Amino acid sequence: MQRLSSIQQELIKQFTQAKLEKEESFFVHPSYQLEQELLHWVRSADLNMAKQILDEINKLDRARLAYEPLRSLRNSLICLCTLLTRETIKAGVAPETAYDLSDVLIRHIEKVQDSQTLHQVEYEMVQSFIQAIIDYGQKPFQNEIIDRAIAYIHQNIFQPLTLEGIAEEIKVSPSYLSTLFRERVGVSIKEYINRKKIEESKYFLLHTGATLLDISLLLGYCNQSYYTTLFKKYIGITPKQFKRDSSVKNSALERLG
C-alpha cells in the first residue's frame, strides 16, 4: 500500500482530532438524554413522539456555539442535522440519499436570517429525515454488501480506492459490486468516492494552511486542476471561492460578536 507523506499524515491527524473534539464537545451538553430520545424516535419514524421530545429540548437553554446568537443557533441546528443524518443511515437509508438531504437542509439553515424561522426549520428538518426513513421502508434498497463497501470507503478515504480493491476486500466480484452499488445507491462507486473526498476536503480548506496541491495529492488526485473541477461539480463553486466566502462570512460574524 502506498505510504502517506509526512504532510499527509499531519493533515489526517489534524482532521481526525478536530472531528473527535467536535463530537466530544457536542455530547456533553445537558440535553444529552433528550437528544438520544429524539434520535430514537426519528429512527423509529415516529413523528409525533419526535416533536414532543424536540419541544422538551427547546425548553432548555441551548449550548453557546458562537458569539453571535443567530450563528450559535445555526450551528446547533447543523449539529442536530449531522446526528439525524447518521441515524437515518442507521435506519437503512442509503448514505448518498441521507447526505444529499443533509446538504440541502444545511444550505437552507445558512440562508435563514431570523431565529423564529430557524426554530421552524428545526422541526421541518426532523420531519424530512423521518420521511426519508418512511420512504426507505416502502422501497428498501440497502443490503450487507453495500454497507460493507461504504464502510470500507469511509475508513480508507485517504488511501487509493478502486472498484477491484473494494470488491476484493468484501469478497465479491468487481462486476457484481459495480452493478449492485449503482442499483442500490444510485451512483457508481467512483462517483460516490469522489463526492465523499470532496466533502472531506472542506475541512482542509477551512482549518489548515494546506495548498490546493497538497489537498489534491492527499485525496489521491494527480493535480489540483482535476480536484478543482470535481469540487465545482459537486459544490457549485471552486475551492478558492469556497474558502474565500467562508473567510468573509466568519470575519463578519466575528465583528458582530
Secondary structure, DSSP 8 states (H G I E B T S, - for coil): -----HHHHHHHHHHHHHHHHHHHHHHTSTTHHHHHHHHHHHHTT-HHHHHHHHHHHHTS-----SSSHHHHHHHHHHHHHHHHHHHHHHTT--HHHHHHHHHHHHHHHHH--SHHHHHHHHHHHHHHHHHHHHHHHHS----HHHHHHHHHHHHTTTS---HHHHHHHHTS-HHHHHHHHHHHHSS-HHHHHHHHHHHHHHHHHHHS---HHHHHHHTT-S-HHHHHHHHHHHHSS-HHHHHHHHHHHHHHHHHH-
